[in-house]
C-alpha cells in the first residue's frame, strides 16, 4: 500500500501555479519591451538566434524538478509488515519520592527537579532493560508498568511532582512492598532492581525490614539520596507568595536527608546507597553496572512497521531534469534554423 510519510510537504506544490503565472507575466512584459524598443536598436536582428520556445521549456523542466523534489520530501513508502522483536534485559523499577519535602532547595534548583533530571539520565542509560515507574509519598502508585517505551517513561518522570493527588508523607517501605507485590503476580520468579530516589525523610520505621523481605523475593533495593544532611525549609505557595511549612508549634519545618537510614535500607535490600551529586554520571555508571549483573529475561520489545521508501528515485529524476535544463541553451538548434 502506497502512502507518504510527510504529506504536509505537498503544500509546496501550491507554489507551482503561482510561479507559472509570474513567468507568464514576465514573458508578456519582456515581449512588450521588445516591441517598443526592437526597431530602434535592431533588437530582432541581434537576437535572431534566440529561441522563444526554449525559455518556457527550461522553466517547465525546473518546475518538474521542483515537483519531484517535493514528492521526495513527502517520502513515498510502500509495504506494511509488522515485526515483533524479542528483547532481553533486566526488570528495573524506579521509585520517585513526590512528597512535599522534595520542594526543599538545599540542592539547586530543588530536590524534585534534581530527582527528575537524574531519573531521565538513568532511563537513557538502561535502555535495553524494561523499566517501570512508581511515585510514592504517604502511599505508592504504579505510574507505569514495566515497558521498553523509554520516551513515555521520560515524559512521566518530567511530570513527577508533589502537586500530584497522592497522600502525603514518605513511606519508603510501601513503595518496596508494591514492587514485591507486582513480582508475586508473575508465576516465574525473577530478579528485579528497585531504585528508590528520595530525600530520606521516612515517616515509618520498617523500611529496612521491607527491603530485607524484598531481597528474599529477588528484589535488589538501591537507594539514591537527593538533598543534604544540613537540610532546608520546605517552601509552600500561599495566595501567590512563597512561605515555609510550619509544624504544629508554628516553627519552620527543616527537612534533612537521613543518610544513615537510607544506607541501612540499601544494605538490608542487597543494593547500594548513593548520593546525587552535581555530576551524576558516576552514580549512574555504577548503577548500570550493578543492574547488568541481574538475571535477564526475554520479552517482546517492540513492534516495527517496516516500509520500503522510494524517495531516492524522485531525487534522481529531479537531478536528471536539472542536468538537462543546465545543458539546454537559449539559442535555436541547427535543425530549427534549417
N, C-alpha and C positions, 0 to 999 in steps of 0.2 A: 504494500500500500504506500503510495507516494504522499509525502507530506513535507512541510517546511518547518525547520526548527525555529527560525526567527522571521515569521511572516510580516512583522511590522516594517521591515526594510522595503516592502513593496510600495509603501507610500512614496518612496523616492521616484517611482515611475511617473508620479503626477508632474514631475518637472519636465518630462519629455514634451508634452504638447505645448507647454509654456516656451521651451527652448525653440521648438519648431516655429511658433508664432513670432518670436523675436528674430529668428533667422529670416523669415518671410518679410517682416517689416524692414529689416536691414537690407535685404536684397532689393526691395522696391525703392528704398531711399537711395541706394547706390545707382540704380538704373536711372532714377530721376536726375541725379547729379551728372551722370554720364551724358544724358541727352542735353542738359543745359550747357555743359562746357565741352562736349565732344567736338563740335565743329570748330571751336575757337583754337584748340590746340592739337587738332588732328588726332584725337584720342583713339578713334576707331582704327586708324592705320597703325598706331603704335601697339594696339592690343589685339591685332588680328589673329595672333596665335593663341590667345587665351580662350579656353573652352568654357562656355557658360553652363555646360552640363556637369562638369567635374566638381564644381563648388558644392552644389547640392548633394552630389554623390559622396564626397568626402564627409560632409556633415552627417549624412544618413549613416555612414559607417561608424562615425563616432557615437551616434545615438544608439545604434545596435550594440556596440561595445558596452555602453553605459547600461543597457538593458540586461546584457548577460552578466555584468559585474553585480548588478542588483540581485539577480537570481542567485548568484554565488553567495552573496552576503546572507540571503534568506536560508541558505544551506538545504537544498533538496535532499531528502533521505527516503530510502526505500527499504522495506522489510520490517518485520516486527517479530522478534524472537526473545522469549524470556529465559534467562539463565539463572539457575539457583546456584549460588556459590557457597561452598562449605568453608567455614572458618574454624580456627582452633585457637583457644586462648583461655585466660583465667576469668573468673567472675569477680568483679570489683564493685563494691558499694561505696559510695561517697556520702557520708552523713554530715550535713552542714548545720551548724548551730544558727538559728534565726531568733534567738531570744533578744530582748531589748538591750541587754548589756553589750551586744555586738555593735551598738552605735558609739561606744566609747572611743575616744580619739587618742589613746596612748600610742597607737600606731597610725600613720597617716595614709589615706585621709581618715579612715576609721577602720575598726576591726572587720566590719561586714564587707566593705569594699575590698580589703586585703584578702579576705577569705574567698571572695568571688574570683579575684584575679588568680589566686593560687589554684583554685579548683579548675578554672578553664585551662590553665597551663598543664595541669595534671591530666585532664581529659585528652589534650593534644598528645601527651607523652605516652598514654596507654592505649592508643588506637591499635586495634587488633584484638584487644580483650573486650569482653562485654562489660558495660558499665551501667549501674543503677544509681538513682539519686534518692536520698532520704533527707527531708528537712525536719528538724526537731527543735523543740523548746521544752514546754512542760509535757508535751506528748509528741510522738513522731508520726509522720505520714509519708507514705511512699509517693514521691513526686514523679518518678519514672522507673518502671521495671527494667530489668536487665535488657540491654539492647546494644546494637552497634551503630545506632543513629547518633553519631557524635555531635552533629550540628544541632539536633534537638536538645541534647544534653547541655551544650554550651548556652543555648537560649534559656533553658530552665534555670541554670546557675545564675545567669545575669539577672533573673527576676527574683532570686532569693532575697528575702528582706524580713526584718522584724515586723513589718506592717502587714504581713500575711495573717489571715484569720486562723490563728493557732493558739492553743493555751500557752500562756507564758510560764517562764521558769526555765530550768536547764536540767533535764533528766536524761543524762547520757545513757544510763542503763536501759532505758526504754527503747532508745534507738538501737542498742546492741541486741536486745530481745527481739526487735522487729526483724532484724536480719536472720536471726536464728529461726524464727517462725517461718519466714519465707523459704528457708532452706529445707525445713521439715516437710513442706508441701511437695518437694521433689523426691521421688521414690529413691533415686540414686544419690547416695551421699557423696558430695563433692567438696573439695576445699574452696573456700572463698576468702576474699580480703575485705575488711571493713576499715575505711579510712575516716576517722572522726575529726572534723575540723571545728574547733571550739575555743572559747576563751577560758574554759575550765571552771566557771562558776557553777559547779554542780550543786543542786538543791537537794539531792539524795545522797545516800552514803554507800550504796551497794553496787556501784558501777564496776568496781574491780571484781566482785563476785560474779556479776553478769558476764564480764569479759572472760573469766575463767571457765564458766559454763559454755560460753560460745566457742572457746578453744576446743573443748571436748567434742563439739558439734562440727568441727572443721573450719571454724571462722577465726582467722588471724586478725586481731584488732590493732590497728596503728592509730596513733593519736598525734594530730598536728595542732599545736597551740598557737593561737593568734592573740596578741596582747602582750602586756608586760607585767612583771611581778610588782612594779611600783603602782600600776593601775591608773585609773582616771574616772572622773564622774561620768554619769550616763546622761547625755543631752536628751531632752524631750521638747516637742513643739507644743506651745500653748498660745492660741489666739495669734498666730503669726510670729511669735517671738520664741527664742530658744532659752529654755530654763534647764535645770538639772533635777534628776529624780531624787525625791526625798524619802526617807524611811518614816516609820510610824511616829518617831520623836521629832520629825521636822528637820533632821540632819541630812546633808547631802550624801547620797549613797556613793561610795567609792568602790568601783569594780576592779578586782585584781585577778590576774591569772594564777591559778593554783597549780604550779608546775609539779609539785610532789604528788598530788593526787592523780594528775594526768599521766605521769610517769608510771605510777603504780597500776593504773588501768592497762596501759600498753604492755607492761611486763606480765601482768596476770593473763592478758589475752594472747600472749605469744608473739606480740608485734614489737614495735619500737616507738619511742617518743621523739618528736621533732618540735622545733620552734620555727615559725615562719620568720624569715629574715628578709631584708630588702631584696636580696638576690636569692630567690627560692630554687634556683636551678639545681643546686647541690642536694637539697632535700628531695626534690622530685626525682633526680637521678637515682638516689638511694632507694626511694620507694619503688620505683620501676624495677630495680634490681631485685628487691625482696619479692615483689609480685611475680616476677619471671620464674621464681623457684616454686610457685604453687602448682597444683595439679591443673592440667589443661583438659578442656573438654571440647568436643565438636559441636558446632551449631550452624544453622543456616544463616549465613551472614547477611547477604543482600540479594535482591532480585534486580537484574540489569536488563533493560530493554536494549537490544543490540540492533543497530541500523547500519546500512551501508550508505555513505554520503557520496554525493556526486557534484559537489561544488567545483571541484578541480576541473571538470570538463567545461564548465561555463567560463571559468577563468581562462582556460586555454583558448576558447572561441573568442573571448574578448581581446586577448593579446593578439590573436591572428588578425582580427579586424583592424586593430590599431596598427599593426605591422603593414597591412595593405594600405591603409589610409596614408601612412607616412610616405610610401613609395609612389603614390599617385600624384602626379604634378598637376598644376592648373593649366598647362598648355595642351593644345589639341594633339591627339595622336596622329601619326603619319597616315594611317588608313582613313581617318576622318578628313584629312586635308585632300587626299586623292578623290 
